[in-house]
Amino acid sequence: MFGMTSSDIGVDLGTCNTLIYILGKGIVLNEPSVVAVERGTKKVVAVGQDAKRMLWRTPENIIAIRPMRDGVIADLESTEKMMRYFISKAIPRYHFIKPRMVIGIPSCITEVERRAVEESAYKSGAREVLVIEESRAAAIGADISIFEPAGHMICDIGGGTTEISVISLGGMVVTNAIRLGGDEFDQSIIKHVRSKHNIIIGEQTAEDLKIGIGNATPDKTIEKMEIKGNDAITGLPRRLDIDSVEIRECLKDPIVQIIDEIKKTLGQTPPELAADIAERGIVMTGGGSLLKGLPKLIAKETGVPVFVAENPMNCVALGAGKYFEFARGFAQSRSVYDSINR
């Protein structure tokens, strides 16, 4: 009966990657949110890492798509198929009891988009579904004591959204989210390379540039990287050496938007909680927090210390998987206070 028991699983249904965490086992799946299907029949050909390799390389009868855009479901049918595949891969077949599932979602999504996430989770095999804000899940995953009476600021920069929240006593005191993240960084690089050098590059090349030499603040050394693409005029293949200074310039606009949103959130924070944040600092999570020099720039612009979580890309999935356990502990502590006050 041991293997037949139900599992509590946390899901980070991200624009770029989907992560699944199982309580007691850790992160059991981390794959790209990509599905390859046959045109017309919609039959699934590949999912995850195998499907990502097919992006921009498929023949006419196969299309590789990313069913998540800006942190929400853009293609419900493909998302259901993708989630069903990932869950069956993460949970052994001999589990007869359906799992409880907690999914981290951006706070900026609409009620219709929220229901689409829940519906997709139920159809993929969950018996109970709870959706929570990504920043709340990320805070739990970063081992922040969100249920204590103190202010904590979390900045989660994902692939499609950036969410900044102030949390105290387990609740969201202030939260702001914008549909801008790592994907926007990639698009800024693609647009810049085309407008300045007349070279068309793909999303994977832009991502490689971002990870390899991308930066938010000047470095002591200027790094260079060779890229390959198509000439926008002749259509012929071209090579180009590009440096980190140029990449920093083209990332400037999306970075400024994120910093402005952080400043806006700090301005909306009650004074006592703002004092806590000034002392404890801002905790950054998500893949975007790994951009070289970004935490340093945010600290300089806001005057508040900035720290990157230990496993920033895993925080939402970790926090979602641990949510029931954390909520149970908070409920027990509240019941003690209630019994004292009776």
DRENFI-503486 format. One record per residue (C-alpha): residue number from 1; x, y, z; chain. Coordinates in steps of 0.25 Angstrom, whole numbers, padded with zeros to 4 digits. Layout:
 num    px    py    pz chaine
 NUM     X     Y     Z      A
...
! end
This chain:
 num    px    py    pz chaine
   1  0000  0000  0000      A
   2  0012  0009  0002      A
   3  0013  0012 -0013      A
   4 -0002  0014 -0015      A
   5 -0003  0026 -0006      A
   6 -0006  0040 -0011      A
   7  0005  0050 -0014      A
   8  0005  0065 -0011      A
   9  0012  0071 -0023      A
  10  0016  0086 -0026      A
  11  0016  0090 -0041      A
  12  0023  0103 -0047      A
  13  0016  0103 -0060      A
  14  0025  0113 -0066      A
  15  0026  0120 -0079      A
  16  0040  0114 -0082      A
  17  0041  0102 -0073      A
  18  0031  0093 -0065      A
  19  0036  0088 -0052      A
  20  0030  0077 -0043      A
  21  0033  0076 -0028      A
  22  0028  0064 -0020      A
  23  0028  0065 -0005      A
  24  0039  0056  0001      A
  25  0046  0054 -0013      A
  26  0049  0068 -0017      A
  27  0050  0073 -0032      A
  28  0046  0061 -0040      A
  29  0044  0068 -0054      A
  30  0050  0080 -0060      A
  31  0047  0081 -0075      A
  32  0044  0092 -0086      A
  33  0029  0096 -0087      A
  34  0029  0091 -0102      A
  35  0020  0082 -0109      A
  36  0022  0076 -0124      A
  37  0009  0072 -0131      A
  38  0005  0068 -0145      A
  39 -0002  0078 -0153      A
  40 -0017  0075 -0155      A
  41 -0018  0063 -0146      A
  42 -0011  0070 -0133      A
  43 -0005  0057 -0130      A
  44  0007  0059 -0120      A
  45  0020  0055 -0126      A
  46  0029  0060 -0114      A
  47  0028  0067 -0101      A
  48  0039  0075 -0093      A
  49  0053  0074 -0096      A
  50  0051  0066 -0109      A
  51  0041  0076 -0114      A
  52  0050  0088 -0111      A
  53  0061  0082 -0120      A
  54  0050  0083 -0131      A
  55  0047  0097 -0130      A
  56  0049  0104 -0143      A
  57  0054  0091 -0149      A
  58  0042  0084 -0152      A
  59  0037  0079 -0166      A
  60  0023  0084 -0171      A
  61  0015  0073 -0165      A
  62  0020  0076 -0151      A
  63  0019  0088 -0142      A
  64  0027  0091 -0129      A
  65  0019  0101 -0120      A
  66  0021  0107 -0106      A
  67  0006  0106 -0101      A
  68  0010  0116 -0089      A
  69  0011  0131 -0092      A
  70  0014  0142 -0082      A
  71  0011  0132 -0071      A
  72 -0003  0128 -0076      A
  73 -0008  0117 -0084      A
  74 -0009  0121 -0099      A
  75 -0013  0107 -0104      A
  76 -0021  0099 -0094      A
  77 -0022  0086 -0102      A
  78 -0006  0086 -0103      A
  79 -0004  0090 -0089      A
  80 -0013  0078 -0084      A
  81 -0006  0068 -0093      A
  82  0008  0074 -0088      A
  83  0004  0073 -0073      A
  84 -0002  0059 -0074      A
  85  0011  0055 -0080      A
  86  0019  0062 -0069      A
  87  0011  0056 -0058      A
  88  0011  0042 -0063      A
  89  0026  0043 -0064      A
  90  0028  0049 -0050      A
  91  0018  0040 -0043      A
  92  0019  0024 -0044      A
  93  0008  0017 -0051      A
  94  0005  0009 -0038      A
  95  0000  0021 -0031      A
  96 -0015  0018 -0031      A
  97 -0019  0031 -0023      A
  98 -0019  0044 -0031      A
  99 -0010  0054 -0025      A
 100 -0013  0068 -0019      A
 101 -0007  0079 -0028      A
 102 -0002  0093 -0024      A
 103  0001  0102 -0036      A
 104  0008  0115 -0036      A
 105  0002  0125 -0045      A
 106  0005  0140 -0047      A
 107 -0004  0150 -0039      A
 108 -0007  0158 -0052      A
 109 -0015  0147 -0059      A
 110 -0030  0148 -0061      A
 111 -0041  0139 -0055      A
 112 -0043  0132 -0068      A
 113 -0028  0129 -0069      A
 114 -0028  0124 -0055      A
 115 -0039  0115 -0058      A
 116 -0032  0110 -0070      A
 117 -0020  0106 -0061      A
 118 -0029  0098 -0052      A
 119 -0037  0091 -0063      A
 120 -0024  0087 -0069      A
 121 -0019  0081 -0056      A
 122 -0031  0074 -0053      A
 123 -0031  0068 -0067      A
 124 -0017  0064 -0065      A
 125 -0020  0055 -0054      A
 126 -0021  0063 -0041      A
 127 -0032  0060 -0030      A
 128 -0030  0074 -0024      A
 129 -0024  0087 -0029      A
 130 -0020  0099 -0022      A
 131 -0014  0111 -0030      A
 132 -0006  0121 -0022      A
 133  0002  0134 -0026      A
 134  0016  0131 -0031      A
 135  0023  0141 -0022      A
 136  0016  0134 -0010      A
 137  0021  0120 -0015      A
 138  0035  0126 -0018      A
 139  0036  0132 -0004      A
 140  0033  0118  0003      A
 141  0042  0111 -0007      A
 142  0053  0122 -0003      A
 143  0051  0118  0012      A
 144  0045  0131  0016      A
 145  0037  0131  0028      A
 146  0025  0137  0022      A
 147  0015  0134  0033      A
 148  0023  0143  0043      A
 149  0018  0157  0046      A
 150  0029  0164  0038      A
 151  0030  0169  0024      A
 152  0037  0161  0013      A
 153  0039  0166 -0001      A
 154  0041  0155 -0012      A
 155  0044  0158 -0027      A
 156  0041  0147 -0036      A
 157  0046  0149 -0050      A
 158  0041  0137 -0059      A
 159  0041  0135 -0074      A
 160  0028  0142 -0077      A
 161  0025  0150 -0064      A
 162  0031  0158 -0053      A
 163  0024  0158 -0040      A
 164  0028  0167 -0028      A
 165  0021  0165 -0014      A
 166  0022  0169  0000      A
 167  0017  0158  0009      A
 168  0014  0158  0024      A
 169  0006  0148  0033      A
 170  0005  0139  0021      A
 171 -0003  0149  0013      A
 172  0000  0158  0001      A
 173  0000  0172  0006      A
 174  0005  0178 -0007      A
 175  0007  0171 -0020      A
 176  0010  0176 -0034      A
 177  0012  0168 -0047      A
 178  0016  0171 -0061      A
 179  0016  0162 -0073      A
 180  0031  0164 -0075      A
 181  0042  0154 -0072      A
 182  0053  0146 -0079      A
 183  0046  0144 -0092      A
 184  0046  0160 -0093      A
 185  0061  0160 -0091      A
 186  0062  0150 -0102      A
 187  0053  0158 -0112      A
 188  0061  0171 -0108      A
 189  0074  0164 -0113      A
 190  0067  0159 -0126      A
 191  0062  0173 -0129      A
 192  0075  0179 -0127      A
 193  0083  0170 -0135      A
 194  0074  0171 -0146      A
 195  0073  0186 -0146      A
 196  0087  0189 -0144      A
 197  0094  0178 -0151      A
 198  0083  0173 -0161      A
 199  0084  0159 -0156      A
 200  0072  0150 -0152      A
 201  0075  0141 -0141      A
 202  0066  0131 -0134      A
 203  0061  0130 -0119      A
 204  0071  0120 -0115      A
 205  0083  0129 -0120      A
 206  0077  0141 -0113      A
 207  0076  0132 -0100      A
 208  0091  0127 -0102      A
 209  0095  0142 -0103      A
 210  0087  0146 -0090      A
 211  0093  0134 -0082      A
 212  0107  0135 -0088      A
 213  0110  0150 -0088      A
 214  0098  0157 -0083      A
 215  0099  0167 -0072      A
 216  0092  0178 -0065      A
 217  0104  0186 -0060      A
 218  0118  0189 -0066      A
 219  0129  0178 -0064      A
 220  0144  0180 -0063      A
 221  0146  0171 -0075      A
 222  0138  0172 -0088      A
 223  0133  0158 -0093      A
 224  0131  0154 -0107      A
 225  0123  0143 -0114      A
 226  0121  0139 -0128      A
 227  0107  0137 -0133      A
 228  0101  0131 -0146      A
 229  0089  0136 -0154      A
 230  0083  0140 -0167      A
 231  0086  0153 -0174      A
 232  0073  0161 -0174      A
 233  0075  0166 -0188      A
 234  0082  0155 -0195      A
 235  0076  0143 -0187      A
 236  0090  0137 -0187      A
 237  0096  0131 -0174      A
 238  0105  0141 -0167      A
 239  0114  0141 -0155      A
 240  0116  0152 -0145      A
 241  0125  0155 -0132      A
 242  0116  0163 -0122      A
 243  0121  0168 -0108      A
 244  0115  0169 -0095      A
 245  0114  0185 -0095      A
 246  0105  0183 -0107      A
 247  0096  0173 -0100      A
 248  0095  0182 -0088      A
 249  0090  0193 -0096      A
 250  0079  0185 -0103      A
 251  0075  0179 -0089      A
 252  0073  0193 -0083      A
 253  0059  0196 -0086      A
 254  0053  0183 -0080      A
 255  0062  0184 -0068      A
 256  0057  0199 -0065      A
 257  0043  0194 -0066      A
 258  0046  0183 -0055      A
 259  0053  0193 -0046      A
 260  0042  0203 -0048      A
 261  0032  0193 -0043      A
 262  0040  0189 -0031      A
 263  0041  0204 -0027      A
 264  0026  0205 -0029      A
 265  0024  0193 -0020      A
 266  0033  0199 -0009      A
 267  0025  0212 -0010      A
 268  0012  0205 -0007      A
 269  0017  0198  0005      A
 270  0013  0202  0019      A
 271  0024  0209  0027      A
 272  0026  0198  0037      A
 273  0027  0187  0026      A
 274  0036  0196  0018      A
 275  0046  0197  0030      A
 276  0046  0182  0031      A
 277  0050  0181  0016      A
 278  0061  0192  0018      A
 279  0067  0183  0028      A
 280  0064  0169  0022      A
 281  0066  0173  0008      A
 282  0059  0168 -0005      A
 283  0060  0153 -0009      A
 284  0061  0150 -0024      A
 285  0056  0137 -0030      A
 286  0053  0132 -0044      A
 287  0063  0130 -0056      A
 288  0063  0145 -0059      A
 289  0070  0148 -0045      A
 290  0082  0140 -0051      A
 291  0085  0152 -0061      A
 292  0099  0156 -0057      A
 293  0099  0169 -0049      A
 294  0084  0171 -0048      A
 295  0083  0169 -0033      A
 296  0095  0179 -0031      A
 297  0087  0189 -0040      A
 298  0074  0188 -0033      A
 299  0081  0190 -0020      A
 300  0088  0202 -0025      A
 301  0075  0208 -0031      A
 302  0066  0205 -0018      A
 303  0076  0206 -0007      A
 304  0071  0193 -0001      A
 305  0080  0181  0000      A
 306  0077  0170 -0011      A
 307  0079  0155 -0009      A
 308  0078  0144 -0019      A
 309  0071  0131 -0014      A
 310  0079  0118 -0013      A
 311  0072  0111 -0024      A
 312  0065  0123 -0031      A
 313  0059  0115 -0043      A
 314  0053  0104 -0034      A
 315  0047  0113 -0023      A
 316  0033  0113 -0029      A
 317  0032  0098 -0030      A
 318  0038  0096 -0017      A
 319  0029  0106 -0010      A
 320  0016  0100 -0017      A
 321  0020  0086 -0013      A
 322  0022  0090  0002      A
 323  0010  0099  0002      A
 324  0000  0089  0009      A
 325  0011  0086  0020      A
 326  0013  0101  0022      A
 327 -0002  0105  0023      A
 328 -0004  0093  0032      A
 329  0007  0098  0042      A
 330  0001  0113  0041      A
 331 -0013  0108  0044      A
 332 -0008  0100  0056      A
 333 -0001  0112  0062      A
 334 -0014  0121  0059      A
 335 -0022  0110  0067      A
 336 -0013  0112  0079      A
 337 -0015  0127  0079      A
 338 -0030  0125  0077      A
 339 -0031  0116  0089      A
 340 -0023  0126  0098      A
 341 -0033  0137  0094      A
 342 -0045  0130  0097      A
! end
